Amino acid sequence: ICLNIPWNKADMSGIIFLYLLSMVEYYRKIS
């Protein structure tokens, strides 16, 4: 992944959404 792209807010919110979704899946598996 190349990190020196100019992120816009839509990209950041999408990344944060996917991150939170993966965290929810992780906690669901360990519980």
mmJSON file of the N, C-alpha and C atoms, coordinates in Angstrom:
{"data_MODEL":{"atom_site":{
"group_PDB":["ATOM","ATOM","ATOM","ATOM","ATOM","ATOM","ATOM","ATOM","ATOM","ATOM","ATOM","ATOM","ATOM","ATOM","ATOM","ATOM","ATOM","ATOM","ATOM","ATOM","ATOM","ATOM","ATOM","ATOM","ATOM","ATOM","ATOM","ATOM","ATOM","ATOM","ATOM","ATOM","ATOM","ATOM","ATOM","ATOM","ATOM","ATOM","ATOM","ATOM","ATOM","ATOM","ATOM","ATOM","ATOM","ATOM","ATOM","ATOM","ATOM","ATOM","ATOM","ATOM","ATOM","ATOM","ATOM","ATOM","ATOM","ATOM","ATOM","ATOM","ATOM","ATOM","ATOM","ATOM","ATOM","ATOM","ATOM","ATOM","ATOM","ATOM","ATOM","ATOM","ATOM","ATOM","ATOM","ATOM","ATOM","ATOM","ATOM","ATOM","ATOM","ATOM","ATOM","ATOM","ATOM","ATOM","ATOM","ATOM","ATOM","ATOM","ATOM","ATOM","ATOM"],
"id":[1,2,3,4,5,6,7,8,9,10,11,12,13,14,15,16,17,18,19,20,21,22,23,24,25,26,27,28,29,30,31,32,33,34,35,36,37,38,39,40,41,42,43,44,45,46,47,48,49,50,51,52,53,54,55,56,57,58,59,60,61,62,63,64,65,66,67,68,69,70,71,72,73,74,75,76,77,78,79,80,81,82,83,84,85,86,87,88,89,90,91,92,93],
"type_symbol":["N","C","C","N","C","C","N","C","C","N","C","C","N","C","C","N","C","C","N","C","C","N","C","C","N","C","C","N","C","C","N","C","C","N","C","C","N","C","C","N","C","C","N","C","C","N","C","C","N","C","C","N","C","C","N","C","C","N","C","C","N","C","C","N","C","C","N","C","C","N","C","C","N","C","C","N","C","C","N","C","C","N","C","C","N","C","C","N","C","C","N","C","C"],
"label_atom_id":["N","CA","C","N","CA","C","N","CA","C","N","CA","C","N","CA","C","N","CA","C","N","CA","C","N","CA","C","N","CA","C","N","CA","C","N","CA","C","N","CA","C","N","CA","C","N","CA","C","N","CA","C","N","CA","C","N","CA","C","N","CA","C","N","CA","C","N","CA","C","N","CA","C","N","CA","C","N","CA","C","N","CA","C","N","CA","C","N","CA","C","N","CA","C","N","CA","C","N","CA","C","N","CA","C","N","CA","C"],
"label_alt_id":[null,null,null,null,null,null,null,null,null,null,null,null,null,null,null,null,null,null,null,null,null,null,null,null,null,null,null,null,null,null,null,null,null,null,null,null,null,null,null,null,null,null,null,null,null,null,null,null,null,null,null,null,null,null,null,null,null,null,null,null,null,null,null,null,null,null,null,null,null,null,null,null,null,null,null,null,null,null,null,null,null,null,null,null,null,null,null,null,null,null,null,null,null],
"label_comp_id":["ILE","ILE","ILE","CYS","CYS","CYS","LEU","LEU","LEU","ASN","ASN","ASN","ILE","ILE","ILE","PRO","PRO","PRO","TRP","TRP","TRP","ASN","ASN","ASN","LYS","LYS","LYS","ALA","ALA","ALA","ASP","ASP","ASP","MET","MET","MET","SER","SER","SER","GLY","GLY","GLY","ILE","ILE","ILE","ILE","ILE","ILE","PHE","PHE","PHE","LEU","LEU","LEU","TYR","TYR","TYR","LEU","LEU","LEU","LEU","LEU","LEU","SER","SER","SER","MET","MET","MET","VAL","VAL","VAL","GLU","GLU","GLU","TYR","TYR","TYR","TYR","TYR","TYR","ARG","ARG","ARG","LYS","LYS","LYS","ILE","ILE","ILE","SER","SER","SER"],
"label_asym_id":["A","A","A","A","A","A","A","A","A","A","A","A","A","A","A","A","A","A","A","A","A","A","A","A","A","A","A","A","A","A","A","A","A","A","A","A","A","A","A","A","A","A","A","A","A","A","A","A","A","A","A","A","A","A","A","A","A","A","A","A","A","A","A","A","A","A","A","A","A","A","A","A","A","A","A","A","A","A","A","A","A","A","A","A","A","A","A","A","A","A","A","A","A"],
"label_entity_id":["1","1","1","1","1","1","1","1","1","1","1","1","1","1","1","1","1","1","1","1","1","1","1","1","1","1","1","1","1","1","1","1","1","1","1","1","1","1","1","1","1","1","1","1","1","1","1","1","1","1","1","1","1","1","1","1","1","1","1","1","1","1","1","1","1","1","1","1","1","1","1","1","1","1","1","1","1","1","1","1","1","1","1","1","1","1","1","1","1","1","1","1","1"],
"label_seq_id":[1,1,1,2,2,2,3,3,3,4,4,4,5,5,5,6,6,6,7,7,7,8,8,8,9,9,9,10,10,10,11,11,11,12,12,12,13,13,13,14,14,14,15,15,15,16,16,16,17,17,17,18,18,18,19,19,19,20,20,20,21,21,21,22,22,22,23,23,23,24,24,24,25,25,25,26,26,26,27,27,27,28,28,28,29,29,29,30,30,30,31,31,31],
"pdbx_PDB_ins_code":[null,null,null,null,null,null,null,null,null,null,null,null,null,null,null,null,null,null,null,null,null,null,null,null,null,null,null,null,null,null,null,null,null,null,null,null,null,null,null,null,null,null,null,null,null,null,null,null,null,null,null,null,null,null,null,null,null,null,null,null,null,null,null,null,null,null,null,null,null,null,null,null,null,null,null,null,null,null,null,null,null,null,null,null,null,null,null,null,null,null,null,null,null],
"Cartn_x":[0.858,0.0,0.89,0.634,1.418,0.741,1.481,0.861,0.946,1.702,1.799,0.831,-0.403,-1.481,-2.221,-2.713,-3.535,-4.902,-5.106,-6.376,-7.458,-8.611,-9.763,-10.603,-11.608,-12.359,-13.153,-13.599,-14.36,-13.483,-12.23,-11.312,-11.035,-10.801,-10.495,-11.685,-12.892,-14.049,-14.286,-14.003,-14.129,-13.131,-11.893,-10.854,-11.199,-11.66,-12.035,-13.205,-14.168,-15.318,-14.886,-14.006,-13.533,-12.729,-11.94,-11.155,-12.07,-13.094,-14.024,-14.773,-15.124,-15.832,-14.966,-13.674,-12.78,-12.567,-12.548,-12.421,-13.645,-14.835,-16.061,-16.023,-15.588,-15.492,-14.488,-13.368,-12.337,-12.878,-13.533,-14.064,-15.192,-15.93,-16.996,-16.408,-15.235,-14.626,-14.019,-13.447,-12.777,-13.744,-14.974,-15.916,-16.637],
"Cartn_y":[-1.197,0.0,1.242,2.156,3.393,4.442,4.965,5.841,7.313,7.67,9.087,9.489,8.932,9.407,10.486,11.536,12.515,11.936,11.54,10.948,12.01,11.681,12.544,11.942,12.671,12.228,10.965,10.78,9.574,8.325,8.423,7.292,6.998,8.042,7.835,7.218,7.694,7.141,5.696,5.387,4.003,3.089,3.574,2.792,2.591,3.649,3.548,2.587,2.64,1.742,0.291,0.0,-1.373,-1.828,-0.907,-1.233,-1.587,-0.765,-1.049,-2.35,-2.619,-3.847,-5.063,-4.988,-6.103,-6.276,-5.169,-5.267,-5.951,-5.619,-6.258,-7.754,-8.131,-9.551,-10.267,-9.604,-10.191,-10.431,-9.423,-9.585,-10.6,-10.718,-11.718,-13.125,-13.306,-14.635,-15.036,-14.081,-14.455,-14.532,-14.045,-14.073,-15.426],
"Cartn_z":[0.0,0.0,0.0,-0.909,-0.971,-0.099,0.881,1.867,1.508,0.465,0.145,-0.945,-0.871,-1.722,-0.935,-1.574,-0.858,-0.523,0.717,1.136,1.141,0.628,0.873,2.001,2.444,3.62,3.355,2.124,1.804,1.957,1.479,1.619,3.09,3.88,5.295,6.029,5.774,6.465,6.05,4.772,4.33,5.009,5.158,5.823,7.3,7.946,9.359,9.534,8.605,8.677,8.557,7.602,7.428,8.636,9.23,10.415,11.583,11.804,12.891,12.657,11.399,11.072,11.382,11.058,11.331,12.833,13.584,15.032,15.636,15.134,15.622,15.347,14.145,13.799,14.711,15.008,15.861,17.269,17.843,19.192,19.233,18.119,18.078,18.088,17.463,17.409,18.747,19.509,20.752,21.927,21.758,22.877,22.955],
"occupancy":[1.0,1.0,1.0,1.0,1.0,1.0,1.0,1.0,1.0,1.0,1.0,1.0,1.0,1.0,1.0,1.0,1.0,1.0,1.0,1.0,1.0,1.0,1.0,1.0,1.0,1.0,1.0,1.0,1.0,1.0,1.0,1.0,1.0,1.0,1.0,1.0,1.0,1.0,1.0,1.0,1.0,1.0,1.0,1.0,1.0,1.0,1.0,1.0,1.0,1.0,1.0,1.0,1.0,1.0,1.0,1.0,1.0,1.0,1.0,1.0,1.0,1.0,1.0,1.0,1.0,1.0,1.0,1.0,1.0,1.0,1.0,1.0,1.0,1.0,1.0,1.0,1.0,1.0,1.0,1.0,1.0,1.0,1.0,1.0,1.0,1.0,1.0,1.0,1.0,1.0,1.0,1.0,1.0],
"B_iso_or_equiv":[0.0,0.0,0.0,0.0,0.0,0.0,0.0,0.0,0.0,0.0,0.0,0.0,0.0,0.0,0.0,0.0,0.0,0.0,0.0,0.0,0.0,0.0,0.0,0.0,0.0,0.0,0.0,0.0,0.0,0.0,0.0,0.0,0.0,0.0,0.0,0.0,0.0,0.0,0.0,0.0,0.0,0.0,0.0,0.0,0.0,0.0,0.0,0.0,0.0,0.0,0.0,0.0,0.0,0.0,0.0,0.0,0.0,0.0,0.0,0.0,0.0,0.0,0.0,0.0,0.0,0.0,0.0,0.0,0.0,0.0,0.0,0.0,0.0,0.0,0.0,0.0,0.0,0.0,0.0,0.0,0.0,0.0,0.0,0.0,0.0,0.0,0.0,0.0,0.0,0.0,0.0,0.0,0.0],
"pdbx_formal_charge":[null,null,null,null,null,null,null,null,null,null,null,null,null,null,null,null,null,null,null,null,null,null,null,null,null,null,null,null,null,null,null,null,null,null,null,null,null,null,null,null,null,null,null,null,null,null,null,null,null,null,null,null,null,null,null,null,null,null,null,null,null,null,null,null,null,null,null,null,null,null,null,null,null,null,null,null,null,null,null,null,null,null,null,null,null,null,null,null,null,null,null,null,null],
"auth_seq_id":[1,1,1,2,2,2,3,3,3,4,4,4,5,5,5,6,6,6,7,7,7,8,8,8,9,9,9,10,10,10,11,11,11,12,12,12,13,13,13,14,14,14,15,15,15,16,16,16,17,17,17,18,18,18,19,19,19,20,20,20,21,21,21,22,22,22,23,23,23,24,24,24,25,25,25,26,26,26,27,27,27,28,28,28,29,29,29,30,30,30,31,31,31],
"auth_comp_id":["ILE","ILE","ILE","CYS","CYS","CYS","LEU","LEU","LEU","ASN","ASN","ASN","ILE","ILE","ILE","PRO","PRO","PRO","TRP","TRP","TRP","ASN","ASN","ASN","LYS","LYS","LYS","ALA","ALA","ALA","ASP","ASP","ASP","MET","MET","MET","SER","SER","SER","GLY","GLY","GLY","ILE","ILE","ILE","ILE","ILE","ILE","PHE","PHE","PHE","LEU","LEU","LEU","TYR","TYR","TYR","LEU","LEU","LEU","LEU","LEU","LEU","SER","SER","SER","MET","MET","MET","VAL","VAL","VAL","GLU","GLU","GLU","TYR","TYR","TYR","TYR","TYR","TYR","ARG","ARG","ARG","LYS","LYS","LYS","ILE","ILE","ILE","SER","SER","SER"],
"auth_asym_id":["A","A","A","A","A","A","A","A","A","A","A","A","A","A","A","A","A","A","A","A","A","A","A","A","A","A","A","A","A","A","A","A","A","A","A","A","A","A","A","A","A","A","A","A","A","A","A","A","A","A","A","A","A","A","A","A","A","A","A","A","A","A","A","A","A","A","A","A","A","A","A","A","A","A","A","A","A","A","A","A","A","A","A","A","A","A","A","A","A","A","A","A","A"],
"auth_atom_id":["N","CA","C","N","CA","C","N","CA","C","N","CA","C","N","CA","C","N","CA","C","N","CA","C","N","CA","C","N","CA","C","N","CA","C","N","CA","C","N","CA","C","N","CA","C","N","CA","C","N","CA","C","N","CA","C","N","CA","C","N","CA","C","N","CA","C","N","CA","C","N","CA","C","N","CA","C","N","CA","C","N","CA","C","N","CA","C","N","CA","C","N","CA","C","N","CA","C","N","CA","C","N","CA","C","N","CA","C"],
"pdbx_PDB_model_num":[1,1,1,1,1,1,1,1,1,1,1,1,1,1,1,1,1,1,1,1,1,1,1,1,1,1,1,1,1,1,1,1,1,1,1,1,1,1,1,1,1,1,1,1,1,1,1,1,1,1,1,1,1,1,1,1,1,1,1,1,1,1,1,1,1,1,1,1,1,1,1,1,1,1,1,1,1,1,1,1,1,1,1,1,1,1,1,1,1,1,1,1,1]
}}}
